[in-house]
Amino acid sequence: MNHIYRLVWNRTLCALKVAPETAGSQGSGGTGTATIAPTASRRRTGWSVGLPALSALSAGLLPAIAMAATPIAGTLPTGPVWISGSGTVNSIGTTTTVNQYSSSGTINWSSFDVAAYSTVNFTTGSNAVTLNNISGTTASQIYGSVSAAGQTILANANGLVFGGTTSTGGLLATSLGVSAPATTGGSYSLDAAATRGTVAFAGGATFNGNSAALVGAGVSNNGLLMANGGRISLVAADHATMTFDDSGLMNVAISGALSTTQGSTAVVNTGTLLATGGTIVMAAAAQPGLYGTLVNNSGVINANGGNVRLSGTGGAVVNNGSIDVSQGGQSQAGQVQITSDAAVSLGGNIDASGTTTGGSIAISGGSVQLGGTLTAGTGQINLQSLGDVLQTWGSLTAGTLTGSAIGSMKLDQSSNNIAALGPISTGGDFALTTTRSLGQSGMLMVGGDTTINAGTNAITLTNASNAFAGAVNLTGGATQITSSSGLNLGTVNAGTLTATSTGALVFGTTAVNGSLSATSNRGFIMQNGALTIAGNSTFNAGTGAISLTNVGNWFGGTVNLTGGATTISSASALTFGNVNTDTLLATSLGPMNLGTGTVRGNLSASTIDKAITQSGALSVAGSTTISAGTGAITLTDAGNSFQGPIAISGGSVQIGGTLAAGTGQISLQSLGDVRQTGGSLTAGTLTGSAILRWAS
């Protein structure tokens, strides 16, 4: 969304504070409100803001800066000496004017303090660069106004404090020593001296289309920095380089880590950073063990349609504030990147949504803890960790979720809204809850257990390269899952289920409100928990074995079987559709229908006093054993072909087709009739009994 801000005097803090444009003003003993207003729209011409006062810095985040008392009224910089370039410096009343005639210049100052209501104006060309080296033993205190058409560099090893207003074509404020390049277009070297000061910004400044870079041993912002279409950089390091890109924007790259601590956190934002369509960077590097947290944003970062990067090397990165790169009035949403070789901890809001296409959010750390709201709209969230990724609260919204973790990745908050999984790999468990249908655009490779909960929405995980080392637990509507190797299903609750593996396919406790289709591509199919299937079931193991012997199984529809040695049990009725197995051992506590098909070996079917029937011809190459207790047996299809020894017993028996035992035995036992309805009997021995009659 678009944000418009104003600076409003806060009587309690005695400072101008950032507030929405709708906020009321409070008089500062006089006129009251200082509002942000553009003075020009072209590049390299800043905006001006009314006079703010220095807001209180966040206690404990940065050390106290070595500085004298607040500059007395009228204080201006002193002792200017031109080292390179040409120009003049004139001070009249409360204004110092620096007239620079060359495209670049270097001035050494004895001090560079600017009292409230005092002004320093640099009169230069819009492409000019002015390097101001400041000596002395205290930090520069800039409570007044600094303006310039060109690029302004302020360097003071003791530190710099901004509590006033700044309007320049670009600003580099640093407590590192600055060495200018030998040639035009070269890089500026920034190197720490024995004294390592910090840079604290608590004023108001705009650099629309231009740059603002704060670089030091410690950096904080508690004010308002605005660079729409430009770049804002807050960087802490002992060594860095600064270059100007083709657009004239400052690019700061860290080349040497901090070797000493300056407070508990190296880079802090508790204020507001605005760069619509631009770039905002908070970065720090420190030697191992110096810092727990290197970079911390608890303020507002807004770069609609632009880019935001928080980076830490040698310590954690924390965001408990807001980061907004949503599309707003831009052509598309932007990108957020948060990285650390240590921990990344998120508890604020990150928005990369778009009205046309979503942006991207990329999080990478030694470990990643997610809280707050991460919204990429239809865009992508990428999560990378050298340890675990753990979501403790909040929500994730994205068109695609990608990532990897050496450990586990657990994203199981109930408000998550993920449309598709891209490439994801974990060494440990993977868990995801989503409130919408879930698809897949890249493979899943999970080293532990997988748990996916889509409520009643569809789950479609059919990438042929998927690999699941542990159990896969699924909750969804129409559910499809594919594995490039074996597939071990844990607890499944689905509307329908299609499971495909290239290897063993194992079912845990499974409840399917509709149909089930299981294909193992010659791997065996077995179970560790009961199957409750309301619709039709199809088990296809190719030549692999099928073992579904849990006594709690319940099949509400037909059961189709393709496999090698096959064993199946049901706690209720068992109705086969098409059967194509090497052998078949079927038991049921309810009625059984043997369906139609071929058993290339032995057939054994039994119920406890329930009927056994068929819906089509059966062909059995091996022995046939059918027992129904007191239940009726009706196997009268004219196409039946039983080629081996036959033993049939039931409350009544009706048979048809070809019963050919060769020289073997046919045994027919009935508590009622034994009736042959057609076909033929061939056996070396025919035995049997019937209480009522024997008809053939």
N, C-alpha and C positions, 0 to 999 in steps of 0.2 A: 504494500500500500504506500501511497505518497504521504510524506510527513512534512508539515510546515511548523517551524518553531519560532519563538521569540525569547528574548532575554528579559526577565522580570526581576526587579529589585526585591530581595528577601530581607526584611528588617531584622529578622532573628539572626541570620547568618552574616548580615551586613555585606551581602554580595549579590551580584546578578546571577540568577539561576535560569537554566533552560526550562521552558514551559511550552505547552501547546499554544497555537496562535489564538485560541479562544480564551486563554487565561487572562484574568484581570491584572491590572497594574497596582503597585503600591508606591506611593511617592517616596523619593529619597530626599525628604526634606524640601523637595521642590517639584520638578516636573514629573519625575516618576519613571516611566517605562523606557527601556532602550530596545528598539526593534531592529531586526535584521532587514536591510534594504539594499537592493542591487544598485551599484553606481555605473556599471557597464556590463555588457553581456559578452564582449569579445574575450578571447583567450589572453591570459597573462595580466588581466586587470582584475584585481580582487574586489570583494564587496567590503563595505564598511559596517561596523556595528558600534552601538553606543558603549559607553564606558562600563565594564564590569569590574568588580573587585575580586581579589584572590579568595576562592572558596577553600574551606578547610580540606586538607589532603586526608586521604584515608589513613587512619591511625595505624601504624605498625607496618604498612605495606612498603613504605620507603623511609629511609633514615632522614633525620633532620638535616637540612642543607645548611652548610656553613655560609651564613650571610649576616650582614649588618642589619640594623633595625630598618623597618620599612622606610624607603626613601622619603625625605622631607619634600614638601611641595617645591616644585620647580627643578628637581634634580634631573640632570641630563648626563649623557656619556661624556667622559673626559679623556684627554691625552691622545687624540688621534694622530697617527703617523702613517702616511702613505708608504707602503712597502713596494707595491707594484701598481701599474696603471696610473691614471692621472685624475685629479679632481680637487675639490675644495670642501672644507667643512666649516659651516658657519652656525653660530648659536646666537639667537636673539630671543630674549625673554624665556618662554617655556618651550621653545622650538629649536631643534637642531636640524639643519638641512645639509645633506651630503650630496654634492653635485659630482657625479662621476662622468668623465668625458670618454673613457675607454670602455671597450666591451667587457673587460674583466678588470677587477681591481682587488687589492689586498690592503686592509687597514688594520694596524695594531692600535688597540685602545687600552688605556690604563684602567678604565672601568666602563661598564655599559649598564647603568641603572637609569630607568625612566620612571619618574614619579607619576602618580595619578594626575591627569589633566595636562601632562607634558607630552610632547610629540617629537618623534624622529622621522624625518622624511628623506628617503633615498631617491634622488632624481636621476634616473638612469633610463636607458633604452629598455624596451620590453624583453630583449634577448640578453641583456647584460647580467653578469654575475658579480656580486660583491662579497668577498670573504672578510669577515670581521673577527680578528683574533683578539681575545680579551684576557688581559693578565690580572694581577692582583691576587688576593687570598680569599675572596668571598664570591658567592654566586651572584650572577647578574639578576637584578629584580626589575622586571618590566611590567609596571602597573599602568603605564600610559599607553600611547599609541605608537606603533611602528608601521610605516607604509613604504611601499616601493613598487615601481612598475616591473622591475626585473627580479632576478633570483637573489635572495639574501641568505647568507650563511653567517650564523652567530655561533662562535666556538669559545667556551669558557670551561677549563678543566675543573673549576670549582662547582660548576653547575649553573643552571638557568631556571628561573621561576617566572612564569607568565601569569599575570593576573589582569592584564589590560587587554587591548585589542590589537590585532595584527591584520594588515591587509597588504600583502605583497604578491608579486608574480610567482612566488614560490619561496618556501622557507625551509632551511635546514638548521635546526637548533641542536647543538651537540656539546657534550662535555668531553668528547675525545678531541685530540689534536688533529688538525686538518692540514693535509699537504695538497696544494693545488697541482693539477696535472701539468706536465711539461709542455704539452701541445693541446690545442683546442680540440675538444671532443674526447679527451682522455678521462681517466677515472680519478676521483679524489680519494686519497687514502685517509682513513679515520683510525687513529691509534691512541690507546690509553696512555696517559702519562702516570707519574707516581701518584699524583692526586686524581682520584676517580670520583667525580661529582655525578649528580643525577639531573635529569631534566623533568620539571614538573609544570604542567600546563593546566591552568584553572581559569583562563580567560575566555575570550571569544575571538574566533578568527575564521575567515573564509578565503578559499583559494580556488574558486570555481574554475575548472579547466586547468588547474595547476597542481602544485604539490605542497604537502606539509610533511616534514620528516623530523621526528624527535629521536635522537640517538645518544645513548650514554651508558654509564654503568648501571643505571636504573632509570626507568621512564614511567611517568604517570600522567594521565589526563583526567581531570575532574571538571573540565569546562566543555566548550563547544568548538569542535574543529569541523569545518565544512569545506569540501573540495569536490563539488558535483562535477562529474566528468573528468576528475583528476585522480590523485593518489594521496592517501594518508598512510604514513609509516611510523609505527612506534617500535623501536628496536633497541635491545640491550645487548652489548657485546664489548669486548676489549679491542677488537679490530674489525673494521668493515671497509667496504668501498662504496662510493656513490658515483653513479653515472647518470647522464641525461639520456633518455631514449629519444627516438625520432620525433616524438611529440613534445619534447622538452620537459617531460616529467622525470622527477628524481626516482632512481631505483637504487635501493640500499641492499647490499649483499653482505652477510656476515662472513668474515674470514678468520676470526679468532674468538674463542670462547672467553667468557668472564672468568677471571681467576680469583676474584674476591666477592664477598656478598655485600649488597647494599639493601638492607631490609629483608623482609621475608619473601618478597616476590619481586622479580626483576622488571616486568612490564605489567602495568595495571591500567585498566580503564574503568572508571566509575562515572564518567561523564558521558558525552554524546559525540560520536564520530559519524559524520554524514558525507557520503560520496555517491550520490545517485548516478548510476551509469559508470562509476569509477571503480577504484580498487582501494581496499583498506587492509593493512597488514599490521599485525602485532606479532613480533618475533623476538626470540632470545636464545642464546647459547651459553652454557656454563660448563665448567669442568665438573666431572662427576662428584656428587656428594655435597656440593655447595648449597643447593636449593632443593626444597621439597616441591614447591610450585614456582615455575618460571614465569608463566603468562596467565593472567587472570582478567577476564572481562565480566564485570557485574553491572556494566552500564548499558548504553544503547549504541548499537552499531547498525547503520542503515546504508545500504548501497544497492537500492533498487536496480535490478538488471545488471549489476556489476559483480565484483568479486571480493570475497573476504577470506583472508588467510590468517589463522592463529597457529604459530609454530614454536615448539620448544625442543631444544636439544640439551639434555642434561637435567631435565626436571619436568614436572607435570604441567599440563595445560588445562585450565578450568574455565568453563563458561556457565555462569549463573545469571547472566543478563540476557539481552535479546539481540539477535542477529537477523537482519532482514535483507535478503537479496531478491525478494519477490518481484514479479514483473512490474507492478505499479504502472507507470505511464511509459515504460520502456518497451522495446520491440520483443523482448523475451526475458525470462527470469535469469538470474545469475547463478553463481557458484560459491559454495562455502567449503573451505578446506581447513580442517583442524588436525594437526599432527604433533606427535611427541614420541621420543624414544622411551619415555617413561609412561606415566598414566595420563589418560585423557578422561576428564570427569565433566559431564554435561548435566546441568540442572535448569537451564533457562529455555528460551524459545528460539528456534531457528526456522526461518521461513524462506523457502526457495520455490514457492508455488508460482504458477503462471496462468493467465487466462487463456493463452494459446498452448504453449508447451511449458512443462515444468523445468526447473533448473536441476542442480545437483548438489548433494551434500556428501562430502567425503571425510570420514573420521578414521584416523590411524594412530595407534599407540602401542606402548608396551602392554598395557591393559586398557580396556575401554569400559567405562560405566556410564550408562545412559539414563537420564531423567529428563523431565520437561517434554517439550513438544518439538519434534523434528518433522517438518512438512516440506516435501519436494513436489507436491501435486502429482502430475503425471510423469515427473522426472525420476531421478535415480538417487538412492541412498546407498553409499558404499561404506562398509565397515571392515576395518583391518586391525588385527591385534596379534602381537607376539605372545599374548596370554589368552585371557577370556574376554568376551564381550558380554556384558550383563546389563540388562534393562531392569531397573528397580522400580520405576514409575513413569508416567507420562505416556506418550504415544509416538508412533512412527507412521508417516503417510508418504507413500511413493508409488509410482507406476512400476518401478523395478527395484528390488533389493539385491545387492551383490556384496561379496566380501569374503574374508578368510580369517580364521583364528587358529593359532597353534593349539589352543585349549578349546573351550566350549563357547557356543554362541546361543544365548538364551534371551529371546525377544518375545515374552509371553504376556505382555500387558493387554488387557481386554479391549483397549481403544485403538489398537494398531489397525492400519488400513493399507495393506500391501497387496498390489494387484498381481505381481509376478516375481519369481525368483530368478535372478541371473546366475552366473557362475558363483557358487558358494562352496567353500571347502572348510572343514573343521577337523581338528585332531580329536576333539571330544564331542560332546553332545550338541545337537542343534534343535532349538525349540522356537516355534513361531506361532503366534495367535494373530489372526486377521479377521476383520469384520466384512470382508468381501470375497468374491470368488478369486481363487489363487491359480495363476498359470505359471509358466516357466519359459525363460528365454536362454538359459544356460544350465550346465550340469550342476547337480548336487553331489558333493563328495563328503560324506560324514563319517568320522572315525569312531563315533560313539552312537548313542541312541538318537533317534529323530522323533520329535513330537510336533505335529502340525494340527492346529485347531482353527477351522474356518466356519465354525457353527454349522448352519445348514447350507452354507454356500459350497459351490463346486471346488474341488481340488483336482488340478490336472498337472501331474508331474511325470511327463512321458518322455523326457529326454533320454535317448538311448545310452548315454554315457553315465547316467546316475549310478552311484555306488554307495551302499549303506552298510557299514560294518556292524552296527548294533540293531536293536529292535526299532521298528518304525510304527509309531502310534499315530492314528489318523482320526480326526473328527471332521466330517463334512457332509455335503450333499452328494451329488454325483462325483465319485472319487476315482481317479485313475493314477496309477503309479507304476513306474518302470524302473528296473534295476539292470545294470550291465552284468551283474554277477548274481549271487544269491540274494534273496529277499526274506528277511525275518520280520513278519508283521507282529506287532505287540497287541495293544488294545485298539480295536477299530470300531468306530460307530459311524456308519455311512448310509446315505440314501441308496446309492448303488456303488459297486466296487469292481474295478477292473485292475487286476494285479498281474504284472508280467515280469518274469525274471529270466536270467540266463544262468541257471543253477538252481540250487534248492530253494523252494518256496514254502515258508513255514508260517502257519497261521497261529496267532494267539487268540485271546477272547475276541470274537468278531460278531458284531451285530449289523446286519444289512437290511434296510427296510425294503429294498427292491432286489434286483438281480446281482449275482456274483459271477465274475469271469476270472479264472485263475489259469495262467499259462506259465510253465516253467522251462520250456524249450529243452526237454530231456532231463532236467533236474528232477529230483523227487519232490513230491508235495506231501506235507505232513502238517500236524497241528500240535500246539501246546496248550490250547484252550478251546472251549466250546464254540461251535459255529451256530449262529442263529440267523437264518437266511429266509426272508419272507418271500422272495421271488424265486426265479429259476437260478440254478447253479450250474456252472460249466467248469470242470477241472480237466486241464489238458497238460499232461506231463510228457507227451510224446512217448518215448520208450521208458521213461522214468517211472519209479514206483509211486503209488498214491496210498497214503495211510491216514485215514480220517476216522479214528477209532474212539474219539471222546464220546462217552455215553450221554453227554448232555447236548449233543448235536441236534439241531432242529431245522428241517428243510421244508419250507412252505410250498415250494414249486418243484418242478422236475429237476433231476440231477443228471447231468451229462458227463460221461467219464471217458477220457482217452489216456491210457497209460500202460505201464507194465504190470507188475504184481500190484493189485489194488484191493484195499480193505476199507470198508466204510460202515459206520454205525449211525443210528438215529434213535433219539428218544421218543419219536412219534412216527408218523407215516413216512415212508421212504418211496418216492416215485422216481424211477429212472426214465430218462428220455432216450438218448442214444448212448450205447455202451460199446467201447472198442478198447479192450484190455487184454493183457496176457492172461491174467487170472483175476477172479473176482470173488471176494469174501464179503458178503453183505449181511448185516444183522439189523433188526428193527424191532422196537417195542410197539409199533403200530403196523397197519397194513403195509404191504410192499408190492410195488408194481415194478417188474424187472425191465420194463420198457422194450427196446428193440436193439439189436446189435450183435456183436461178435465177441466171444471170449475164446482166446486162442489156447488157453490151458483149462484149468479146473474152475468150475463154478460152484460156490457154496452160498446158499441164501436161507436165512432162517428168521422166523418171527416167534413171538410167544403168544400162541393162540390167536393170531391174526392172519387174514387172508393174504395169499400170494398170487398175483396175476401178472399179465403182460399186456403191452399195447401194440406189439409188433413181433415179427419173427425173431427168434433167438438162435444163434449158431454157437455151439460149444464143442470145442475140439477135444477137451479132456473130460474128466469125470464131472458128473453133475450130482450135487447133493442139495435137496430142497426139503426144508422142514418147517411146518406151520403149526405144530402142536394140534390144537383142536380147530385151527383155522382152515378154511377151504383153500385148495390149490387149483387154479384154473390156468393151464398152459395149453391152449387149444389152437394156437395159430398154425395154419397148414404149412407155413414155411419153416417151422421149427426144425432144427437139426442138432440132435444130441448124439455125439459120436463116441463117447466113452462109457464106462460103467455109470449106472444111473441108480440113485436112491432117492425116492420121493415119498414123503409121509405127511398126512394132514387129516383134518376132520373129514374132508371129502377130496377126491382127486379126479381131475379131468385132464386128459392129455391129448395132444394131437401132433401131427407132423411126423418127422422121422426120429425114432429113438433107436439108435444102432450101437449096441454095446459090443458088437463083434462076438468074440468068444467069452466076453465078460458077462457080468450079471446085471440084470435090471430088477430092482426091488421096489414094489409099489405097496405102500401101507396106508390104510384109510380107516377112520372110525365110522365112516359111512360107505358111500359108493366109491369104486374105482371105475372110471368110464373113459374109454378111448373114443374120441370123436372123429378120428380119421387118421390117415398116415399109416405107419408101420412100426412094428417092434422087432428088433433083431438082437438076439442075445444067446450066449452059450447057456445061461441059466436065467429063468424068470422066477422070482419069488415074490411073495406078498401076502396081504390079508385084507379083508374087507368085512366090516360088521354087517352091512346090509347086503350088497351084491357086488359082483365083479362083472363088468360088461366090457366087451371088446369087439 
